[in-house]
């Protein structure tokens, strides 16, 4: 929920799509030393295909 909210906020503030915001947030996490993504509960029906693709690629 927090990540989704952050992505929506980033998209709104930067004037970019949700998919682009997710990609940028994933890149920031990786560049800051993150070594993976942990998601306790995922309902992929709540995400666009482009967001799901970005999550799978990372």
ABEGO torsion letter per residue (X at the ends): XAAAAAAAAAAAAAGBBAAAAAAAAAAAAAAAGBAEBBBABBBAAABBAAAAAAAAAX
